[in-house]
Amino acid sequence: MPHNRITIRNMDAGGLLEIFLISAVSAVLAIRFFLQLTGYPQISSGGLHIAHMLWGGLLMLIAIVIALAFLSKASDQIAAILGGIGFGTFIDEVGKFVTADNDYFFKPTASLIYIIFILILLGVKAIQKYRKYSIREYLMNALRELEEVVSHDLDLEEKERALGYLAKCDQNEPLVRSLQELFEKIEMVPVPPPNRFSRTKFYFRDIYRRVVDTRAFSTLLVIFFIGQLTVKLLNAFFLVFLRGFGWTSLLNLHFIGSIGEKMLQLTWVDWGQLIFSFIGGVFVLTGVYYIPTSKLKAYKMFQRSILVSIFFSQWFTFYTEEFSAILGLFFNILIYLALYFLIRREEIESAKKCRESL
């Protein structure tokens, strides 16, 4: 697919998306928490009601103006923060726009908001991953680093990133050689200390990685997945199929027929939870099977089980438990990141063994 100016991708989009989503999720949770504490007041005058989605729209407008009017990475970050807060404030009232009676407390609201965030994440990831970056994209992103040169704010990390981009460009291109010479000669400023948000993120990330890198953690993770599978099977068996049956019914010959009738009474939410729990369980069992021969394959299967939970099972949890399901989602994300680090470690060790054998 030939490139044009519209389809050239920004390599900083991943970090900006992270800021946007964190701001949006924080806005939704903060609004829900505040409204619950204050008894859901209305900012109104007479017969008017000012919905907070209007403030969200205003913040998104400000973010768009900043993104269009200013040329700097700092303005991109500010636009991502304000845009995220604005979008979260706007989408929090989605229940009013999918119901005939403008019901803010519409039960599936949490699951709708969740699926919207997931679709945004998948959409941006698809834009970044659907093809390899081209030479022109590397060159354009290297040119963006010139903003720091012009503002006399280029540090070592930015210089190395720009030179890395240029190394992947056509070395016979005169512009590439000129830019390489420019970045090599330019004076740099000291790397600025990370802001409070970054320091907090790096602090918890380092603690998390130290815990994950311990050998005992991988063993505990396997035990966790086996235990999780057992709990899911017991939950499906006792809470879904045996709900409403007494022990005397278990000894009744008509019990199998009663289970069949019970299955016909299951809601679509019950069926969704059962089906995706079963799919996740298959990945867990496959992972357990691979443990004696290949930890890497086992971890990848466990990771797929968590992805099924995040992208599918968690939606039904949000539908039934609403915003209280956020804790379960947070826990699943932590497990997913742990598996990501373990997979990287196994891949590095596997590559080492391959090099030693040659």
C-alpha positions as CSV (number, residue, x, y, z in Angstrom):
1,M,0.0,0.0,0.0
2,P,1.7,3.3,-1.1
3,H,2.1,5.9,1.6
4,N,0.6,9.3,1.6
5,R,0.8,12.1,4.2
6,I,-2.3,10.8,6.0
7,T,-1.2,7.2,6.6
8,I,2.3,8.0,8.1
9,R,2.2,6.8,11.6
10,N,3.4,8.4,14.8
11,M,5.8,6.1,16.7
12,D,4.9,7.9,19.9
13,A,1.3,6.9,19.6
14,G,1.6,4.0,22.0
15,G,2.6,6.3,24.9
16,L,0.0,8.9,24.0
17,L,-2.7,6.2,23.9
18,E,-1.6,5.0,27.3
19,I,-2.0,8.6,28.7
20,F,-5.4,9.0,27.0
21,L,-6.8,5.7,28.3
22,I,-5.6,6.2,31.8
23,S,-7.1,9.7,31.8
24,A,-10.4,8.5,30.4
25,V,-10.7,5.5,32.8
26,S,-9.7,7.8,35.8
27,A,-12.4,10.3,34.7
28,V,-15.1,7.7,34.6
29,L,-14.2,6.2,38.0
30,A,-13.8,9.6,39.6
31,I,-17.2,10.9,38.3
32,R,-19.0,7.7,39.5
33,F,-17.3,7.8,42.9
34,F,-18.0,11.6,43.4
35,L,-21.7,11.3,42.3
36,Q,-22.2,8.3,44.6
37,L,-20.7,10.2,47.6
38,T,-22.8,13.3,46.9
39,G,-26.1,11.6,46.1
40,Y,-26.1,12.3,42.3
41,P,-26.7,16.1,42.4
42,Q,-27.8,18.0,39.3
43,I,-26.2,21.3,38.2
44,S,-29.4,23.0,37.0
45,S,-31.3,26.2,36.9
46,G,-35.1,26.0,36.8
47,G,-36.0,23.4,34.2
48,L,-32.5,23.1,32.8
49,H,-30.1,20.3,33.5
50,I,-26.4,20.6,32.5
51,A,-25.2,17.1,31.8
52,H,-21.5,16.5,32.5
53,M,-21.1,15.1,29.0
54,L,-21.1,18.8,27.9
55,W,-18.0,19.4,30.0
56,G,-16.5,16.4,28.4
57,G,-17.2,17.7,25.0
58,L,-15.6,21.1,26.0
59,L,-12.4,19.3,27.2
60,M,-12.2,17.3,24.0
61,L,-12.6,20.5,22.0
62,I,-9.8,22.1,23.9
63,A,-7.6,19.0,23.3
64,I,-8.3,19.2,19.6
65,V,-7.4,22.9,19.5
66,I,-4.1,22.3,21.3
67,A,-3.2,19.4,19.0
68,L,-3.9,21.4,15.9
69,A,-2.5,24.8,17.1
70,F,0.8,23.8,18.7
71,L,3.9,21.9,17.5
72,S,5.6,20.1,20.4
73,K,5.6,16.8,22.2
74,A,4.5,18.5,25.4
75,S,1.4,19.8,23.7
76,D,0.6,16.3,22.4
77,Q,0.8,15.0,26.0
78,I,-1.5,17.8,27.3
79,A,-3.9,17.1,24.5
80,A,-3.9,13.4,25.3
81,I,-4.6,14.1,29.0
82,L,-7.4,16.6,28.4
83,G,-8.8,14.5,25.6
84,G,-8.8,11.5,27.8
85,I,-10.5,13.3,30.7
86,G,-13.0,14.8,28.2
87,F,-13.8,11.5,26.6
88,G,-14.2,9.7,29.9
89,T,-16.6,12.5,31.1
90,F,-18.5,12.2,27.8
91,I,-18.8,8.5,27.6
92,D,-19.9,8.1,31.3
93,E,-23.4,9.2,30.2
94,V,-23.7,6.7,27.4
95,G,-26.6,5.0,29.2
96,K,-28.7,8.1,28.6
97,F,-28.3,7.8,24.8
98,V,-29.1,4.1,24.4
99,T,-32.3,4.1,26.4
100,A,-35.7,5.5,25.7
101,D,-36.0,7.0,29.2
102,N,-32.5,8.6,29.4
103,D,-31.5,6.1,32.1
104,Y,-28.1,7.1,33.5
105,F,-28.2,4.0,35.7
106,F,-28.8,1.6,32.7
107,K,-27.2,-1.7,34.0
108,P,-25.1,-2.5,30.9
109,T,-23.5,1.0,30.9
110,A,-20.3,-0.3,32.5
111,S,-19.9,-3.1,30.0
112,L,-20.6,-0.7,27.1
113,I,-17.9,1.7,28.3
114,Y,-15.6,-1.2,28.8
115,I,-16.1,-2.5,25.2
116,I,-15.6,1.0,23.8
117,F,-12.2,1.3,25.6
118,I,-11.2,-2.1,24.3
119,L,-12.2,-1.2,20.7
120,I,-10.2,2.0,20.9
121,L,-7.1,0.0,22.2
122,L,-7.5,-2.7,19.5
123,G,-8.0,0.0,16.8
124,V,-4.8,1.9,17.6
125,K,-2.8,-1.3,18.0
126,A,-4.1,-2.5,14.6
127,I,-2.9,0.8,13.1
128,Q,0.5,0.3,14.6
129,K,0.9,-3.4,13.9
130,Y,-0.9,-4.1,10.6
131,R,2.3,-3.6,8.7
132,K,5.9,-2.9,9.3
133,Y,7.1,0.7,9.5
134,S,8.3,1.9,6.2
135,I,11.5,3.9,5.4
136,R,9.4,7.0,5.0
137,E,7.8,6.6,8.4
138,Y,11.2,6.2,10.1
139,L,12.4,9.3,8.3
140,M,9.3,11.4,9.3
141,N,9.6,10.3,12.9
142,A,13.2,11.2,12.9
143,L,12.3,14.6,11.6
144,R,9.9,15.1,14.5
145,E,12.8,14.8,16.9
146,L,14.2,18.0,15.3
147,E,11.6,19.8,17.3
148,E,13.8,19.2,20.3
149,V,16.8,20.5,18.4
150,V,15.1,23.7,17.5
151,S,13.9,24.3,21.1
152,H,17.4,23.4,22.4
153,D,16.0,20.6,24.4
154,L,17.5,17.4,22.8
155,D,18.8,14.9,25.3
156,L,20.7,11.6,24.9
157,E,17.7,9.4,24.8
158,E,16.0,11.5,22.1
159,K,19.3,11.6,20.1
160,E,19.7,7.9,20.2
161,R,16.1,7.3,19.2
162,A,16.4,9.7,16.2
163,L,19.7,8.0,15.1
164,G,18.0,4.6,15.4
165,Y,15.2,5.8,13.1
166,L,17.7,7.1,10.6
167,A,19.7,3.9,10.7
168,K,16.6,2.1,9.2
169,C,16.2,4.6,6.4
170,D,17.9,4.5,2.9
171,Q,21.5,5.4,3.6
172,N,21.9,6.7,0.1
173,E,19.4,9.4,0.6
174,P,21.2,12.8,1.0
175,L,18.6,14.0,3.6
176,V,19.3,10.9,5.8
177,R,23.0,11.6,5.8
178,S,22.5,15.3,6.5
179,L,20.2,14.5,9.4
180,Q,22.7,12.0,10.8
181,E,25.5,14.5,10.7
182,L,23.2,17.1,12.4
183,F,22.2,14.8,15.2
184,E,25.8,13.8,15.8
185,K,27.1,17.4,16.1
186,I,24.3,18.9,18.0
187,E,24.8,19.8,21.7
188,M,22.6,17.9,24.1
189,V,21.0,18.9,27.4
190,P,21.0,16.6,30.4
191,V,18.3,14.0,30.5
192,P,15.5,15.6,32.5
193,P,14.3,13.9,35.6
194,P,11.1,12.0,35.2
195,N,7.9,13.7,36.4
196,R,5.9,12.5,39.3
197,F,3.6,10.3,37.2
198,S,6.6,8.6,35.5
199,R,8.5,8.2,38.8
200,T,5.5,6.5,40.3
201,K,5.0,4.3,37.3
202,F,8.7,3.3,37.1
203,Y,8.8,2.6,40.9
204,F,5.9,0.1,40.8
205,R,7.1,-1.3,37.5
206,D,10.6,-2.1,39.0
207,I,9.1,-3.7,42.0
208,Y,6.7,-5.7,39.8
209,R,9.6,-6.9,37.6
210,R,11.7,-7.9,40.5
211,V,8.9,-10.1,41.9
212,V,8.1,-11.5,38.4
213,D,11.8,-12.4,37.7
214,T,12.0,-14.7,40.8
215,R,11.9,-18.4,40.0
216,A,9.3,-19.0,42.7
217,F,6.9,-16.6,41.0
218,S,6.6,-18.8,37.8
219,T,5.8,-21.8,40.0
220,L,3.2,-19.9,41.9
221,L,1.7,-18.7,38.6
222,V,1.3,-22.2,37.4
223,I,-0.4,-23.2,40.7
224,F,-2.6,-20.1,40.3
225,F,-3.8,-21.1,36.8
226,I,-4.5,-24.7,37.9
227,G,-6.4,-23.3,41.0
228,Q,-8.3,-20.8,38.8
229,L,-9.4,-23.6,36.4
230,T,-10.6,-25.7,39.3
231,V,-12.6,-22.8,40.8
232,K,-14.1,-22.1,37.4
233,L,-15.2,-25.7,36.9
234,L,-16.7,-25.9,40.4
235,N,-18.4,-22.6,39.9
236,A,-20.0,-23.7,36.7
237,F,-21.0,-27.1,38.1
238,F,-22.4,-26.0,41.5
239,L,-23.6,-22.5,40.9
240,V,-25.0,-22.8,37.5
241,F,-26.1,-26.4,37.0
242,L,-26.9,-27.3,40.6
243,R,-28.3,-24.0,41.7
244,G,-31.7,-24.7,43.2
245,F,-31.2,-28.5,43.6
246,G,-30.9,-30.2,47.0
247,W,-28.8,-33.2,47.8
248,T,-31.8,-35.4,47.5
249,S,-32.2,-34.3,43.9
250,L,-28.7,-35.5,43.2
251,L,-29.7,-39.1,43.9
252,N,-32.9,-38.8,41.8
253,L,-32.8,-40.7,38.5
254,H,-34.5,-37.7,36.9
255,F,-31.5,-35.5,37.8
256,I,-30.0,-35.5,34.3
257,G,-33.3,-34.4,32.9
258,S,-33.5,-31.6,35.5
259,I,-30.1,-30.4,34.5
260,G,-31.3,-30.3,30.9
261,E,-34.2,-28.1,31.9
262,K,-31.9,-25.9,34.0
263,M,-29.7,-25.4,30.9
264,L,-32.7,-24.2,28.9
265,Q,-33.3,-21.6,31.6
266,L,-29.8,-20.1,31.5
267,T,-29.6,-16.5,30.4
268,W,-27.4,-15.3,27.6
269,V,-25.1,-13.9,30.2
270,D,-24.8,-17.3,31.9
271,W,-24.1,-18.9,28.5
272,G,-21.4,-16.3,27.7
273,Q,-19.6,-16.8,31.0
274,L,-19.8,-20.6,30.5
275,I,-18.5,-20.6,26.9
276,F,-15.6,-18.2,27.5
277,S,-14.7,-19.8,30.8
278,F,-14.6,-23.1,28.9
279,I,-12.4,-21.6,26.1
280,G,-10.0,-20.1,28.7
281,G,-10.0,-23.4,30.6
282,V,-8.9,-25.2,27.4
283,F,-5.9,-22.9,27.1
284,V,-5.0,-23.5,30.8
285,L,-5.2,-27.3,30.3
286,T,-3.0,-27.0,27.2
287,G,-0.5,-24.9,29.2
288,V,-0.4,-27.4,32.0
289,Y,0.3,-30.1,29.4
290,Y,3.3,-28.2,28.0
291,I,4.9,-27.4,31.4
292,P,7.1,-30.5,31.6
293,T,8.5,-30.0,28.0
294,S,8.3,-26.2,27.3
295,K,7.7,-23.4,29.8
296,L,7.6,-21.0,26.9
297,K,4.6,-22.7,25.2
298,A,2.9,-23.1,28.6
299,Y,3.2,-19.4,29.4
300,K,1.9,-18.5,25.9
301,M,-1.2,-20.7,26.5
302,F,-1.8,-19.1,29.9
303,Q,-1.4,-15.7,28.3
304,R,-4.1,-16.6,25.8
305,S,-6.4,-17.7,28.6
306,I,-6.0,-14.3,30.3
307,L,-6.6,-12.5,26.9
308,V,-9.9,-14.5,26.6
309,S,-10.8,-13.3,30.1
310,I,-9.9,-9.6,29.5
311,F,-11.5,-9.3,26.1
312,F,-14.6,-11.5,26.5
313,S,-15.3,-12.9,30.0
314,Q,-14.7,-9.6,31.7
315,W,-17.4,-8.0,29.5
316,F,-20.0,-10.2,31.1
317,T,-18.6,-9.5,34.5
318,F,-19.0,-5.8,33.9
319,Y,-22.5,-6.4,32.7
320,T,-23.5,-8.2,36.0
321,E,-21.3,-6.4,38.6
322,E,-21.0,-3.0,36.8
323,F,-18.1,-0.9,38.0
324,S,-17.1,-3.1,40.9
325,A,-15.6,-5.5,38.2
326,I,-12.7,-3.0,37.7
327,L,-10.7,-4.8,40.4
328,G,-11.0,-8.1,38.6
329,L,-9.8,-6.4,35.4
330,F,-6.9,-4.8,37.1
331,F,-5.8,-8.2,38.5
332,N,-6.1,-9.9,35.0
333,I,-3.9,-7.1,33.6
334,L,-1.3,-7.7,36.3
335,I,-1.2,-11.4,35.5
336,Y,-1.0,-10.7,31.7
337,L,2.0,-8.4,32.3
338,A,3.6,-11.0,34.5
339,L,3.3,-13.6,31.7
340,Y,4.6,-11.1,29.2
341,F,7.8,-10.7,31.2
342,L,8.1,-14.4,31.8
343,I,7.7,-15.1,28.0
344,R,10.4,-12.6,27.2
345,R,12.8,-14.2,29.7
346,E,12.1,-17.7,28.3
347,E,12.7,-16.4,24.7
348,I,16.0,-14.8,25.8
349,E,17.1,-18.0,27.4
350,S,16.0,-20.0,24.4
351,A,18.0,-17.7,22.1
352,K,21.1,-18.1,24.3
353,K,20.9,-21.9,24.1
354,C,20.5,-21.7,20.4
355,R,23.7,-19.6,20.1
356,E,25.6,-21.8,22.4
357,S,24.7,-24.9,20.4
358,L,26.0,-23.4,17.1
